[in-house]
Amino acid sequence: MICIKAEIPWEICQIDDELKAIYHSRDTVCIWVFRSREDRNRFMDETAGMSKDDRTEHFESFYESSR
C-alpha cells in the first residue's frame, strides 16, 4: 500500500465512496462525483484506458450536464 498525505476537503470526504471515481498521475489527483453508483460504474467502463483530459471531457459531456 502507498499512502500520500493530502488535505482533502471535508465535503469530498462526506460523499459516499461508491459515488466517486479517482484518477491520479504523477502531479494530479482528480475526483469525479456521480449521482449514482451505476453512473460511476458506467463512467469507469466507458473511460478505461483514457487519459485524464479525455476522461474529464467525457465526464463534462455526459455526466456533469445532468447535475
C-alpha positions in Angstrom: 0.0 0.0 0.0 1.2 3.5 -0.8 -0.3 6.5 1.1 0.3 10.1 0.1 -0.6 12.7 2.7 -3.0 15.3 1.4 -5.6 17.7 2.8 -8.8 16.5 1.2 -11.7 18.9 1.8 -14.3 17.7 4.3 -17.1 18.0 1.7 -15.4 15.4 -0.5 -14.8 13.0 2.5 -18.6 13.2 3.2 -19.5 11.8 -0.2 -20.2 8.1 -0.4 -17.1 6.4 -1.9 -19.3 4.4 -4.3 -20.2 7.8 -5.9 -16.6 8.8 -6.5 -14.1 7.9 -9.3 -10.5 8.7 -8.6 -7.7 9.2 -11.1 -4.1 10.1 -10.4 -0.9 10.8 -12.3 2.5 12.0 -11.1 1.2 15.5 -10.4 -2.6 15.3 -10.3 -5.4 13.7 -8.4 -8.9 14.0 -9.9 -12.1 13.0 -8.1 -15.3 12.8 -10.2 -18.6 12.7 -8.3 -21.7 11.0 -9.6 -25.4 10.9 -8.8 -25.5 7.1 -8.6 -23.2 4.1 -8.3 -24.5 3.0 -11.7 -23.3 6.2 -13.3 -19.9 5.9 -11.6 -19.5 2.3 -12.8 -20.6 3.2 -16.3 -18.1 6.0 -16.4 -15.3 3.7 -15.3 -16.2 1.2 -18.0 -16.6 3.9 -20.7 -13.3 5.6 -19.9 -11.0 2.7 -19.2 -7.6 3.5 -20.8 -8.4 7.1 -21.4 -6.1 10.0 -20.5 -7.1 12.4 -17.7 -8.1 15.1 -20.3 -10.2 12.6 -22.3 -11.9 11.4 -19.1 -12.6 15.0 -18.0 -14.1 15.8 -21.4 -16.3 12.6 -21.2 -17.5 13.5 -17.7 -18.4 17.0 -18.7 -20.2 15.9 -21.8 -22.2 13.0 -20.3 -22.4 13.4 -16.6 -21.8 17.0 -15.4 -24.6 18.4 -17.6 -27.1 16.2 -15.9 -26.4 17.7 -12.4 
